[in-house]
Amino acid sequence: MQRRSFLKNAAFGVVAVSTSGLIHFDGERYVGDCETTTDIIGPFYRPNAPLKTNFIIPGDPGVPVELSGIVRHGDCMTPYKKAKIELWHCANNGLYDNDSEEYRYRGMTFTDEEGRYLFTTILPVPYNAAGGPMRPAHFHLMITATGYQPLITQLYFTSDPYIDKDPFSMAPAAKKRILMIGSTPDGKKKVVYDINMAEKLDVEPASLEKLAGNYTCQEQEEITSSIFVWNKRLWENTVYGKKLDPFGRPLDYIGNNTFQSPGQPVSMSNTCQFEISESGSVKYTQTIINAKGNKYVFTFVKKG
């Protein structure tokens, strides 16, 4: 029996609305461009970060810095009040706090009536990514605002020597997220980044729930995957013998029953194409292309 498409495109579509204009660099950041681009969430996201804007830990080394900006609606002009901003980054030793109750160098806040946000923390540092190449220093941000697709992005710094060696910071979409580290009037370091939200149609929640569950890899049984719904979005956490992500990574719907990891460089990709049979069983094919151009294909079958 021929399998049927489990959702019509009209019910499972994602439409992005973004407006771009002329841009110029004002010595500190690019201005005049409405688009805020996304990036990988990385393997170190933790939900339920506490409400706090001061990350400074007495006795911990690091260069203090203020990260601030304005969140605007999709019209690129109207401030968005009470948008949720989550920030996380590594410590001065290049490590992330993935499990402590203190949520070190992790926190969240809400924008004020003028759409403004402000964090006081330390500058992150470059670090070795799981034995691979060095990653440039970066902030992680997740912005959640009612009426818009949650935005996940990373901010890099112009002075970092690893910018032109990292496939994510080298991507054209990251150009306007490579920021200058300036100074406040009293001599403190500062980074300024304004955010413009992009509208996307949410995938129907009932459709996402059909895909949620625990999966086993047909090619290698030691590889397992958890597909779940969080914050009205599909997430995946694949375990290759050991758990790498403390939470998971988001997926964006791109059509044809297919989701992909956002913010990948042009040369890299991670896509998951789902199939639901007439009997209700679910499987998906994951296709990964790494930075070297190597392609890997795995088939995951939902348990139960």
C-alpha positions, -999 to 999 in steps of 0.1 A, spaced: 0 0 0 14 34 -10 22 55 20 4 88 23 17 122 32 9 127 68 2 164 64 -9 186 36 16 214 29 -10 241 37 -12 228 73 25 222 77 40 252 60 65 277 73 65 312 58 92 337 69 85 374 66 116 396 66 124 429 51 159 440 42 172 475 33 206 491 27 231 485 54 262 503 66 287 497 93 286 525 119 319 515 135 303 492 160 276 472 142 257 469 110 226 491 109 197 495 85 192 459 78 160 444 92 170 408 90 183 390 121 199 357 111 198 324 130 227 301 139 233 267 154 221 264 190 252 243 199 252 213 222 251 233 254 216 248 257 197 242 290 161 252 295 146 269 326 175 293 331 169 316 361 158 352 358 190 371 361 210 397 342 242 398 362 264 368 355 295 380 373 308 354 397 332 368 424 366 352 421 361 339 386 385 353 360 372 370 329 368 404 312 335 421 323 313 432 295 278 446 290 256 430 263 227 451 253 203 459 225 167 464 214 142 438 202 118 450 175 87 436 158 88 423 122 83 459 109 118 466 121 107 498 139 83 490 168 100 479 200 88 445 214 82 447 251 84 416 273 102 395 248 121 367 265 159 368 261 180 338 271 218 341 271 244 315 278 282 312 271 313 294 283 334 304 313 369 318 310 382 283 309 362 275 277 337 251 296 300 254 299 280 248 330 258 219 318 244 206 351 249 227 382 220 243 400 238 277 398 234 280 360 267 297 358 269 321 328 233 313 320 202 334 325 172 351 310 154 384 311 125 403 295 127 434 274 114 466 289 87 489 275 112 502 249 123 467 239 156 471 256 176 443 272 209 443 292 232 416 306 264 421 326 287 391 322 323 383 311 336 379 275 335 343 264 367 328 250 376 305 221 376 268 229 383 234 214 351 218 203 352 182 215 387 176 202 380 193 169 390 227 156 389 258 178 356 276 179 357 315 181 344 331 212 306 336 211 274 344 229 244 322 225 210 339 224 174 326 222 146 351 218 110 341 224 83 366 215 46 358 211 36 359 174 70 351 161 92 321 155 117 317 184 150 330 172 183 312 181 215 329 172 252 334 181 273 366 184 309 367 174 336 394 178 357 411 152 390 407 171 388 369 173 416 351 154 394 320 147 365 338 129 379 330 94 385 293 104 351 284 118 324 273 92 296 289 112 312 323 117 324 322 81 289 317 68 276 348 49 246 349 72 269 355 102 285 386 87 262 410 106 267 391 138 304 396 140 305 426 164 330 451 176 337 452 213 334 488 224 336 507 257 310 524 280 317 560 292 332 546 324 356 523 305 337 490 307 336 467 277 303 466 258 287 447 229 255 460 213 232 438 193 197 448 181 172 420 171 144 420 146 119 392 148 107 373 118 72 359 115 67 322 107 36 301 108 38 277 136 35 240 127 3 226 139 9 212 175 -10 180 168 12 173 138 44 177 158 31 154 185 27 126 160 65 127 155 75 129 191 89 98 207 120 76 211 137 62 181 163 35 173 188 37 145 184 7 121 220 8 109 236 10 144 214 0 174 237 18 199 225 51 183 192 63 197 173 95 192 146 114 211 122 136 191 102 160 213 81 192 212 92 221 233 83 258 230 60 249 200 90 236 181 103 201 172 136 192 188 160 162 185 186 147 207 206 120 192 228 98 214 259 83 197 268 58 224 269 86 249 248 117 254 264 148 239 236 174 244 222 181 278 189 191 262 188 189 224 187 209 192 158 226 174 146 217 140 129 240 114 103 227 90 113 232 53 85 213 35 80 178 22 78 163 57 114 175 63 130 194 91 165 208 93 189 222 119 189 260 115 220 281 110 242 256 93 268 269 68 261 264 32 284 234 29 269 216 59 235 203 67 214 181 90 180 171 77 154 147 90 127 135 67 97 118 84 74 91 71 42 80 87 27 47 73 -9 38 70 -6 17 102 7 48 121 43 37 125 68 65 122 104 66 109 127 93 97 158 95 75 186 117 89 211 130 63 242 147 76 268 165 56 298 176 76 324 204 71 346 180 49 317 172 26 312 137 39 276 125 38 261 101 63 225 87 61 207 70 90 172 56 94 155 59 127 124 39 137 100 51 164 97 26 193 63 13 203 
